[in-house]
Amino acid sequence: MELYSLPGVPAGAPKPINLADLGTILKMLVKNASLRSDMFADPEKTLARLNYDAHGDAVKFFASLKGADFHAASEAFAPAHPDAALGMAEC
């Protein structure tokens, strides 16, 4: 399976997801509509392509974002809040 080529994707063996990783993943989702769509369609596969161990609780958490209108909230928030640390600064 091909990994995403995005800033913030850990290198090496698949990494277990901890609380700090949730923040990194959420930042990537907020700034990347395509990644958000992939996550909503198949959280398990998307987490694996982000190089994380996609355990059941993490999959459930990310699947729940679809029902929370996360996409619309991200579209409203992201343009006003750049994150240069993830290579996501606005021009």
C-alpha positions as CSV (number, residue, x, y, z in Angstrom):
1,M,0.0,0.0,0.0
2,E,1.4,3.4,-1.0
3,L,1.8,5.9,1.8
4,Y,0.6,9.5,1.5
5,S,3.4,12.0,0.6
6,L,2.4,14.7,3.1
7,P,4.3,16.6,5.7
8,G,3.6,15.0,9.1
9,V,3.4,11.4,7.9
10,P,5.8,9.4,10.1
11,A,8.7,7.5,8.5
12,G,9.6,3.9,9.2
13,A,7.4,1.2,10.5
14,P,3.7,1.9,11.1
15,K,3.3,3.9,14.3
16,P,0.7,3.3,17.1
17,I,-1.6,6.3,17.4
18,N,-1.4,8.3,20.6
19,L,-3.0,11.6,21.7
20,A,-0.3,13.7,20.2
21,D,-0.7,11.9,16.9
22,L,-4.4,12.7,16.9
23,G,-3.5,16.4,16.8
24,T,-1.1,15.9,13.9
25,I,-3.7,13.8,12.0
26,L,-6.4,16.4,12.7
27,K,-4.2,19.2,11.4
28,M,-3.6,17.3,8.2
29,L,-7.3,16.7,7.8
30,V,-8.3,20.3,8.4
31,K,-5.8,21.5,5.7
32,N,-6.3,18.8,3.1
33,A,-9.8,18.2,1.7
34,S,-8.7,15.2,-0.3
35,L,-7.3,13.5,2.7
36,R,-10.5,14.3,4.6
37,S,-12.6,12.7,1.9
38,D,-10.4,9.6,2.0
39,M,-10.7,9.5,5.8
40,F,-14.5,9.7,5.7
41,A,-14.7,7.0,3.0
42,D,-12.3,4.5,4.7
43,P,-10.7,5.5,8.0
44,E,-8.8,2.2,8.4
45,K,-7.2,2.4,5.0
46,T,-6.5,6.1,5.3
47,L,-4.8,5.7,8.7
48,A,-2.7,2.9,7.2
49,R,-1.7,5.1,4.3
50,L,-0.7,7.8,6.9
51,N,1.6,5.1,8.3
52,Y,-0.3,4.5,11.6
53,D,-1.6,1.3,13.1
54,A,-5.3,1.6,12.5
55,H,-6.6,0.0,15.7
56,G,-10.4,-0.2,16.2
57,D,-10.8,2.8,18.6
58,A,-8.9,5.1,16.3
59,V,-10.9,4.0,13.3
60,K,-14.1,4.6,15.3
61,F,-12.9,8.1,16.3
62,F,-12.1,9.2,12.8
63,A,-15.3,7.6,11.4
64,S,-17.3,9.7,13.9
65,L,-16.0,13.0,12.5
66,K,-18.0,12.4,9.3
67,G,-21.2,12.8,11.3
68,A,-19.9,15.9,13.1
69,D,-19.8,18.1,10.0
70,F,-16.0,18.2,10.3
71,H,-15.6,18.9,6.6
72,A,-17.6,22.2,6.7
73,A,-15.9,23.3,10.0
74,S,-12.5,22.6,8.4
75,E,-13.3,24.6,5.3
76,A,-14.3,27.5,7.4
77,F,-11.3,27.3,9.8
78,A,-8.3,26.3,7.6
79,P,-7.9,29.4,5.4
80,A,-7.6,31.7,8.5
81,H,-5.3,29.5,10.5
82,P,-2.1,28.5,8.6
83,D,0.3,25.9,10.1
84,A,3.8,26.4,8.7
85,A,5.1,23.5,10.8
86,L,3.2,21.1,8.6
87,G,4.1,22.9,5.4
88,M,0.6,24.3,5.3
89,A,1.2,28.1,5.4
90,E,-1.1,30.2,3.3
91,C,0.4,32.3,0.5
